[in-house]
Amino acid sequence: MLRIVLFLVLIALAGAGSAWVADQPGEVVLTWGGWRASPTIPVFVLLLGVFAVAIVLLWSILTTIWRTPGRMRQRRHEKRHARGRQAITHGLLAIGHGDTALARRHAEAARRHAPNDPLALLLHAQSAQLEGNRDEAQRVFRAMAEREDTRLLGLRGLFIEAQRADDAVGAVMIAEEAIKLSPSSTWASHAVLGFRCARGDWSGALAILESNLSTGLIDKPTYRRQRGVLLTARALELESMDRDVARESVMEAIKLAPTLVPAAVLAAKFESEAHQVRRAMKLVEAAWLANPHPDLADAYAHVKLGDSARQRLQRVETLAAKTSADKPGHVEGQLAIARAAIDASEFARARAVLAPYINDPTQRVAMLMAEIERAEHGDSGRARAWTLRAVRARHDPAWTADGYVSDRWRPVSPVTGRLDAFQWQTPVASLPSDKGPTIESSAFEEAMLAAPPPKRVTAAPSESPVEPAAPAPAPAAQDNSPRAEAAKEVVPEASKGVAKETAKETVKETVKETVKDEPVLAPAEPAKPAPEPTESTPVAATPVFRTRADLGKPAPAPIPAVIPIVRAPDDPGIDDEGPSDEFTEQIGTPKAQAGGWRGFWSRWGA
């Protein structure tokens, strides 16, 4: 509407001006050499307007002719640029869905139509990476690193190629150059921080962390946590070399990250050495409430130097009581109590604490039960059964980062270089699944765990009601291998796998079967130390060996002594050359025993 009104106003002004010019009297005289003209004023104004329009038209024609070549060149350039951009677009899409041939074809078209376009260089480099041509990709990235507008992008590509080639030195040099150009580059700062932590350059890592905070890459809480992690790592490294610096670092770290487990453990150790027991206990308690850990329990138990094992047990019980039963970390407190109870020889207390977990034990629970059986009763059989059960038991929580399981805490992940990546959690590989167990429990394990604890029976030689047999001609290895008649007497119980007693004349043998559906005989091998005859489940009579049997013909192979316990096929047994257990050392059973009455009295210690 405004434009229409303005147009009408202009027309009115033009009409008024024309009427005014037409009403003007007089003439305009023009003289040029011998030529003379004297038009009226209206005619002169009209001729002047026509002349101006002609000049403008002529100037337009001339400028158009003059600019035509340039415009043609510009149009060709724009057309090539449009083709290059189209090739770049389709090439990046081809890279996105993994079409190598199409990406290479579009990359060549983009390089031909738009050779100086940064996106064309990027397409060329990525198509080379997709094909696996690393040399060509590195060449393009170097060309990009030499340009001002694509320098950071080229350095990033060279960094990735260096990582693929396992060139750690080259990768960190490229990252350091990139961080000099742009301190706010996230990938460069992350890479330099990870490399400096891997080299143990904690001062350099702290400098990078300060730069990340100043450039806004991390917030204040993240900065405090990561700084505490770096200070803890430096303190752990300098603990045995420069204790003053280590103490100063870990004290600052525990202020920045009070729930960090290794910081709390080391700080409590330094405070305990300085006789600041109450402060050390508070540091451990604060970390325990956030993340119960065995190292915290151990540090809490030994926070006061010189305490007895019972005092340490009481202190651990106090710490474990701070975690309620509905929290996931409650089991760590119970295992810590069991550990302290074993050290204090409170085996009943340890068994009571571990009772809720023995039906589905973890590896630590099974190993603690094995230690209890060995330390309380000297029962190497039950201890070995619990050890075998620990092999296939569920894994306990461990320090895990990016799928990597470590036996100790580390400041950075060895997989990705991420700072503060390790968490105390159950490894992914040990989580329960819908598949059945790979290794089923053996009959030996079930029999040993189902049997009651053994009782030590000590008997004098005069208490034996068995009369000695006829003396043998000479002391020799006891020939107690069962023959055909003895093999018929040994009948396995496959469903139960428990001990069975067979009596023949005045001799009793205890055989614990572990193989199902077929009888098991002692293998023909050199004589091994026989288990203690005084340790047996039945208390009615002391198990002894049967008398020597004179055979009519020589045996084709050496016949070993009868072994009271027939081991399962998957039982590794006892190494003859390795150290024996405590119970065997106490009894001191010889490797070869004589037969007859001499062997009988030698087995009774006469």
C-alpha positions in Angstrom: 0.0 0.0 0.0 2.8 2.4 0.9 4.5 1.7 -2.4 1.4 2.5 -4.4 0.9 5.8 -2.6 4.6 6.7 -3.2 4.2 5.8 -6.9 1.2 8.1 -7.2 3.0 10.9 -5.4 5.9 10.7 -7.8 3.6 10.7 -10.8 1.9 13.8 -9.5 5.2 15.6 -9.0 6.3 14.6 -12.5 3.1 16.0 -14.0 3.3 19.1 -12.0 6.9 19.6 -13.0 6.1 19.0 -16.7 3.2 21.5 -16.5 5.4 24.1 -14.9 8.1 23.7 -17.6 5.5 23.9 -20.4 4.2 27.2 -19.0 7.7 28.8 -19.0 8.2 31.3 -21.9 11.5 31.9 -23.7 14.0 30.0 -25.9 17.4 28.4 -25.4 20.0 29.3 -28.0 22.8 26.8 -28.7 25.7 27.8 -31.0 28.4 25.3 -32.1 30.7 26.6 -34.8 28.4 27.5 -37.8 25.5 25.6 -36.3 22.8 27.5 -34.3 19.7 26.2 -32.5 17.1 28.0 -30.5 14.5 25.6 -29.1 12.0 26.5 -26.5 12.5 25.6 -23.0 10.1 22.6 -22.9 11.7 21.2 -26.0 15.1 21.7 -24.6 14.2 19.9 -21.4 12.7 17.0 -23.4 15.8 16.7 -25.6 18.1 16.8 -22.5 16.2 13.9 -21.0 16.4 11.8 -24.1 20.1 12.4 -24.3 20.6 11.3 -20.6 18.7 8.1 -21.2 20.8 7.4 -24.3 24.0 7.9 -22.4 22.9 5.6 -19.6 21.9 2.9 -22.1 25.2 3.2 -24.0 27.2 2.9 -20.7 25.2 -0.1 -19.7 26.0 -1.8 -23.0 29.7 -1.0 -22.8 30.0 -2.2 -19.2 28.2 -5.4 -20.0 30.5 -6.2 -22.9 33.5 -5.4 -20.7 32.4 -7.7 -17.8 31.2 -10.6 -19.9 34.5 -12.6 -19.8 34.8 -12.2 -16.1 31.2 -13.2 -15.5 31.7 -16.3 -17.7 34.8 -17.3 -15.7 32.9 -16.7 -12.4 30.0 -18.8 -13.7 32.3 -21.7 -14.6 34.0 -21.4 -11.2 30.7 -21.5 -9.4 29.6 -24.4 -11.5 32.7 -26.4 -10.6 32.4 -25.4 -7.0 28.8 -26.6 -7.0 29.9 -29.9 -8.5 32.7 -30.1 -5.9 30.3 -29.4 -3.0 27.9 -32.0 -4.4 30.7 -34.6 -4.7 31.9 -33.8 -1.1 28.3 -34.2 0.2 27.8 -37.5 -1.5 31.3 -38.7 -0.6 30.8 -38.0 3.1 27.5 -39.8 2.9 29.2 -42.8 1.2 31.8 -42.8 4.0 29.0 -42.7 6.5 27.4 -45.9 5.2 30.8 -47.6 4.4 30.8 -47.6 0.5 34.5 -47.6 -0.2 34.3 -47.4 -4.0 31.7 -44.7 -4.1 33.6 -42.7 -1.5 36.8 -42.9 -3.5 35.0 -41.9 -6.7 33.4 -38.8 -5.1 36.7 -37.9 -3.5 38.4 -37.9 -6.9 35.6 -35.7 -8.3 35.9 -33.3 -5.3 39.6 -33.1 -5.7 39.2 -32.3 -9.4 36.4 -29.7 -9.0 37.4 -28.2 -5.7 41.1 -28.9 -5.0 41.5 -26.1 -2.4 38.3 -26.8 -0.5 39.1 -28.0 3.1 36.2 -30.4 2.9 37.6 -32.0 -0.2 40.9 -32.7 1.6 39.0 -34.1 4.5 37.0 -36.4 2.2 40.2 -37.5 0.5 41.8 -38.4 3.8 38.8 -40.2 5.2 38.3 -42.2 2.0 41.9 -43.3 2.2 41.4 -44.3 5.8 38.3 -46.3 4.8 40.3 -48.1 2.2 43.1 -48.8 4.7 45.6 -46.7 2.8 47.4 -45.2 5.8 50.3 -43.7 3.8 47.9 -41.7 1.6 45.9 -40.6 4.6 49.0 -39.4 6.4 50.1 -37.5 3.3 46.7 -35.7 3.1 46.7 -34.9 6.8 50.2 -33.4 6.5 49.0 -31.2 3.7 46.1 -30.1 5.9 48.5 -29.5 8.8 50.5 -27.1 6.6 47.4 -24.9 5.9 46.3 -22.3 8.3 42.6 -23.1 8.2 43.0 -26.9 8.5 46.0 -27.2 10.8 44.2 -28.5 13.9 42.2 -30.9 11.7 45.4 -32.2 10.1 47.1 -32.6 13.5 44.1 -34.6 14.7 44.3 -36.9 11.8 48.0 -37.4 12.2 47.4 -38.1 15.9 44.9 -40.8 15.1 47.2 -42.4 12.5 50.0 -42.4 15.1 47.8 -44.2 17.6 46.8 -46.8 15.0 50.5 -47.4 14.2 51.2 -47.7 18.0 53.6 -44.7 17.8 53.1 -43.3 21.3 56.0 -40.9 21.1 54.8 -39.4 17.8 51.2 -39.2 19.0 52.1 -37.3 22.2 54.3 -34.9 20.2 51.5 -34.1 17.8 49.1 -33.7 20.7 51.5 -31.3 22.5 51.8 -29.2 19.3 48.0 -29.1 19.0 47.6 -28.0 22.6 50.1 -25.2 21.9 47.9 -23.9 19.0 44.6 -24.4 20.9 44.7 -25.0 24.6 40.9 -25.6 24.6 41.3 -28.6 22.3 39.6 -31.4 24.2 41.2 -34.3 22.5 44.7 -32.8 22.7 44.5 -32.0 26.4 43.0 -35.5 27.1 45.8 -37.2 25.2 48.6 -35.2 26.8 47.2 -35.7 30.2 47.0 -39.5 29.7 50.5 -39.7 28.3 52.0 -37.7 31.1 50.2 -39.8 33.6 51.5 -43.0 31.9 55.1 -41.7 32.1 54.6 -40.7 35.7 55.0 -37.0 35.0 52.6 -35.9 37.7 53.8 -32.2 37.7 53.1 -32.0 34.0 49.7 -33.7 34.4 48.8 -31.2 37.1 49.8 -28.3 34.8 47.5 -29.7 32.1 44.7 -30.0 34.6 45.1 -26.4 35.6 44.9 -25.4 31.9 41.7 -27.5 31.5 40.1 -25.6 34.4 41.1 -22.2 33.0 39.8 -22.9 29.5 36.5 -24.3 30.8 37.0 -27.9 29.7 36.2 -29.2 33.2 34.1 -27.9 36.0 35.3 -27.3 39.6 34.1 -30.6 41.2 35.7 -32.6 38.4 38.9 -30.6 38.8 39.0 -31.3 42.5 38.5 -35.0 42.0 41.1 -35.4 39.2 43.6 -33.3 41.1 43.1 -35.6 44.2 43.7 -38.6 41.9 46.9 -37.2 40.5 48.2 -36.2 44.0 47.4 -39.7 45.3 49.3 -41.3 42.4 52.3 -39.0 43.1 52.2 -39.9 46.8 52.1 -43.6 46.1 55.1 -43.3 43.9 57.1 -41.2 46.3 56.1 -43.2 49.5 59.4 -45.1 49.7 61.6 -42.3 48.2 60.5 -39.0 49.6 58.0 -39.5 52.4 57.7 -35.8 53.2 56.5 -34.9 49.7 54.3 -38.1 49.7 52.7 -37.1 52.9 52.1 -33.5 51.7 50.6 -34.8 48.5 48.3 -37.3 50.0 47.0 -34.9 52.7 46.0 -32.4 50.0 44.5 -35.3 48.0 42.3 -36.5 50.9 41.0 -32.9 51.3 40.0 -32.7 47.6 38.7 -36.3 47.3 37.9 -37.7 50.8 36.2 -40.8 49.3 39.2 -41.9 47.3 40.2 -45.3 48.7 44.0 -45.3 48.0 44.2 -41.8 49.3 42.4 -42.6 52.5 44.5 -45.8 53.1 47.8 -43.9 52.6 46.7 -40.9 54.6 45.6 -43.2 57.5 49.0 -44.9 57.4 50.9 -41.6 57.7 48.6 -40.4 60.5 49.0 -43.7 62.3 52.8 -43.4 62.1 52.4 -39.9 63.6 50.3 -41.4 66.4 47.2 -39.5 65.2 45.0 -42.6 65.7 41.7 -40.8 65.9 42.2 -38.7 62.8 43.3 -41.8 60.9 40.2 -43.6 61.9 38.0 -40.7 60.8 39.7 -40.7 57.4 39.1 -44.4 56.9 35.5 -44.2 58.1 34.6 -41.4 55.7 36.0 -43.5 52.7 34.4 -46.7 54.0 30.9 -45.2 54.1 31.2 -44.2 50.5 33.0 -47.3 49.1 33.7 -50.3 51.4 37.0 -51.8 50.4 39.3 -54.5 51.9 42.2 -52.1 52.0 40.2 -49.7 54.2 39.4 -52.5 56.6 43.0 -53.6 56.8 44.1 -50.0 57.4 41.5 -49.6 60.1 42.6 -52.8 61.8 46.2 -51.7 61.9 45.6 -48.1 62.6 47.1 -48.5 66.1 50.5 -50.1 66.1 51.2 -52.9 68.5 47.6 -54.1 69.0 46.8 -57.8 69.4 44.8 -59.8 66.9 41.7 -59.7 69.2 41.9 -55.9 69.4 42.1 -55.7 65.7 39.1 -58.0 65.4 37.1 -55.7 67.7 38.1 -52.6 65.7 37.1 -54.3 62.4 33.7 -55.2 63.9 33.2 -51.6 64.8 33.9 -50.5 61.2 31.7 -53.2 59.6 28.8 -52.2 61.9 28.8 -48.8 60.1 27.5 -50.4 56.9 23.9 -51.6 57.1 22.9 -55.0 55.8 20.8 -53.6 52.9 23.8 -51.9 51.3 26.0 -53.7 48.7 29.1 -53.1 50.6 27.9 -55.0 53.7 29.7 -58.2 52.5 33.0 -56.4 52.5 32.6 -55.8 56.2 31.7 -59.4 56.9 34.7 -60.7 55.0 36.9 -58.3 56.9 35.6 -59.7 60.2 36.3 -63.2 59.0 39.8 -62.3 58.0 40.5 -60.7 61.4 38.8 -63.6 63.2 41.1 -66.1 61.5 44.2 -64.0 62.5 42.9 -64.0 66.1 42.2 -67.8 66.0 38.5 -67.1 66.5 37.4 -69.8 64.0 33.8 -70.1 65.3 33.3 -66.4 64.8 34.8 -66.6 61.3 32.5 -69.6 60.4 29.4 -67.8 61.7 30.2 -64.7 59.6 30.8 -66.7 56.4 27.8 -69.0 56.9 25.4 -66.9 54.8 27.8 -66.9 51.9 29.0 -70.5 51.6 26.1 -71.8 49.6 27.1 -69.6 46.7 30.6 -68.5 47.6 32.9 -66.1 45.9 36.6 -66.8 45.5 37.5 -64.9 48.6 34.9 -66.7 50.7 36.1 -70.1 49.4 39.7 -69.3 50.2 38.8 -68.1 53.7 37.0 -71.3 54.3 40.0 -73.3 53.1 42.2 -71.4 55.4 39.8 -72.0 58.3 39.8 -75.8 57.7 43.6 -75.9 57.5 44.2 -73.7 60.5 41.5 -75.1 62.8 41.6 -78.8 62.1 44.6 -79.3 59.9 42.2 -81.0 57.4 44.1 -80.7 54.2 41.4 -82.7 52.3 38.6 -80.2 53.2 41.0 -77.3 52.6 41.8 -78.7 49.1 38.1 -79.1 48.4 37.4 -75.5 49.2 40.4 -74.5 47.1 39.0 -76.4 44.1 35.6 -74.8 44.7 37.3 -71.3 44.6 38.6 -72.0 41.1 35.0 -72.0 39.7 33.5 -69.6 42.2 32.2 -66.2 41.3 34.7 -63.4 41.1 34.9 -60.8 43.8 34.9 -57.1 43.0 38.2 -55.7 41.7 39.6 -52.5 40.3 38.1 -52.4 36.8 38.4 -49.8 34.0 37.1 -50.1 30.4 37.0 -53.9 30.8 40.6 -54.1 32.2 40.9 -55.7 35.6 43.9 -54.7 37.7 45.2 -56.1 41.0 45.8 -52.6 42.2 44.4 -49.1 41.8 45.8 -47.0 39.0 45.2 -43.3 38.2 44.5 -43.8 34.5 43.0 -46.5 32.3 45.6 -48.4 30.3 43.0 -48.9 27.6 41.8 -45.4 26.9 44.1 -43.2 29.0 41.0 -41.8 30.9 41.8 -40.3 34.2 40.1 -41.7 37.3 38.7 -44.6 35.4 39.2 -47.5 37.9 36.2 -48.4 39.9 35.8 -51.1 42.6 33.2 -53.3 41.0 32.6 -56.9 39.9 34.2 -57.6 36.5 31.9 -57.9 33.5 33.2 -61.4 32.7 32.1 -62.8 36.1 28.6 -61.5 36.0 25.9 -64.3 36.1 24.4 -65.4 32.8 21.7 -67.8 31.6 24.3 -70.4 30.8 25.1 -73.3 33.1 28.4 -73.6 34.9 31.3 -74.8 32.7 32.8 -76.9 35.5 30.5 -78.9 37.7 31.3 -79.8 41.3 33.1 -83.1 41.7 32.1 -86.0 43.9 35.4 -85.6 45.8 34.5 -82.0 46.7 31.0 -82.9 47.8 32.2 -85.8 49.8 34.9 -83.8 51.6 32.6 -80.9 52.4 29.7 -83.2 53.5 31.9 -85.2 55.9 32.3 -83.9 59.5 35.6 -82.4 60.5 38.1 -85.1 61.4 39.2 -85.8 64.9 42.7 -86.5 65.9 43.1 -90.0 67.4 46.2 -90.8 69.3 46.6 -94.4 70.4 49.5 -96.2 72.0 50.9 -99.4 70.5 49.7 -101.5 73.4 46.1 -100.5 72.8 45.9 -102.3 69.4 43.9 -105.5 69.6 45.5 -106.8 66.4 48.2 -109.4 66.8 51.3 -108.8 64.7 51.7 -110.9 61.6 54.6 -113.1 60.8 57.7 -111.1 60.2 58.7 -110.5 56.6 62.1 -111.7 55.3 63.4 -108.2 54.8 62.0 -104.7 55.0 60.7 -103.8 51.6 58.0 -101.6 50.0 54.6 -102.7 51.2 52.8 -104.8 48.6 49.2 -103.8 49.4 47.8 -103.4 45.9 44.4 -105.1 45.7 44.3 -108.1 43.4 41.2 -109.6 41.7 39.7 -110.6 45.0 40.3 -107.1 46.5 38.9 -105.4 43.4 35.7 -107.3 43.9 35.4 -106.1 47.5 35.7 -102.4 46.5 32.2 -101.3 45.5 31.8 -97.5 44.7 28.8 -95.6 45.7 28.3 -93.2 42.7 25.3 -91.4 43.9 26.8 -90.3 47.2 30.6 -90.4 46.7 31.2 -90.9 50.4 33.6 -93.1 52.4 33.0 -96.9 52.6 34.5 -99.4 55.0 35.4 -102.9 53.9 36.6 -105.5 56.4 38.8 -108.4 55.6 40.0 -110.5 58.5 41.4 -108.0 61.1 42.1 -105.1 58.7 39.9 -102.1 57.9 40.4 -99.6 55.0 38.5 -96.3 54.4 37.9 -95.6 50.7 36.3 -92.4 49.5 34.9 -92.8 46.0 34.8 -89.9 43.5 34.2 -91.7 40.1 30.7 -92.7 39.1 29.4 -96.0 37.6 32.8 -97.9 37.7 35.2 -99.1 40.4 38.4 -97.2 40.9 41.7 -98.9 41.7 45.0 -97.4 42.8 47.3 -96.6 39.9 50.5 -98.4 39.3 53.0 -95.7 40.2 55.9 -95.3 42.7 54.8 -95.4 46.3 53.7 -92.0 47.7 53.4 -90.9 51.3 50.3 -92.5 52.7 47.9 -90.2 54.6 47.8 -90.3 58.3 46.2 -93.5 59.6 45.0 -91.8 62.8 42.8 -89.3 60.9 39.6 -91.1 59.9 35.9 -90.6 60.0 35.0 -93.8 61.9 36.2 -93.8 65.4 35.5 -97.5 66.1 38.8 -98.8 65.0 42.1 -97.4 63.9 42.6 -97.9 60.1 45.6 -100.1 59.4 47.1 -101.8 56.4 46.4 -105.4 55.7 49.2 -107.9 56.1 51.6 -108.7 53.2 50.4 -111.3 50.8 53.0 -113.7 49.3 52.1 -114.0 45.6 52.8 -117.1 43.6 54.3 -115.4 40.6 56.2 -112.2 40.2 54.2 -109.1 39.5 54.7 -107.6 36.0 54.9 -104.1 37.4 55.8 -102.6 40.8 52.8 -102.6 43.1 52.5 -99.5 45.3 51.0 -99.3 48.8 47.3 -99.1 49.2 46.2 -95.5 49.5 43.3 -95.1 52.0 41.7 -92.3 50.1 41.1 -92.8 46.3 41.3 -89.4 44.8 39.1 -88.0 42.1 40.4 -87.8 38.5 40.4 -84.0 38.7 42.2 -83.9 42.0 45.9 -82.8 41.5 46.9 -84.6 44.7 50.0 -83.8 46.6 53.3 -83.1 44.9 56.0 -85.6 46.0 58.7 -83.0 45.6 56.8 -80.0 46.8 56.4 -79.0 50.5 53.8 -81.0 52.4 51.1 -79.6 54.5 51.3 -79.0 58.3 49.3 -82.1 59.1 51.6 -84.4 57.1 54.7 -82.9 58.6 53.3 -83.6 62.1 52.6 -87.2 61.4 55.8 -87.8 59.3 54.6 -90.8 57.3 57.5 -92.5 55.5 57.3 -93.0 51.7 57.8 -96.8 51.9 56.8 -99.0 54.8 57.7 -102.5 55.6 55.1 -105.3 55.8 54.2 -107.6 58.5 54.6 -106.9 62.2 57.6 -104.6 61.6 55.5 -102.4 59.2 52.6 -102.5 61.7 54.8 -101.3 64.6 56.6 -98.8 62.5 53.3 -97.2 61.5 52.4 -96.9 65.2 55.6 -95.0 65.9 57.2 -97.8 67.9 
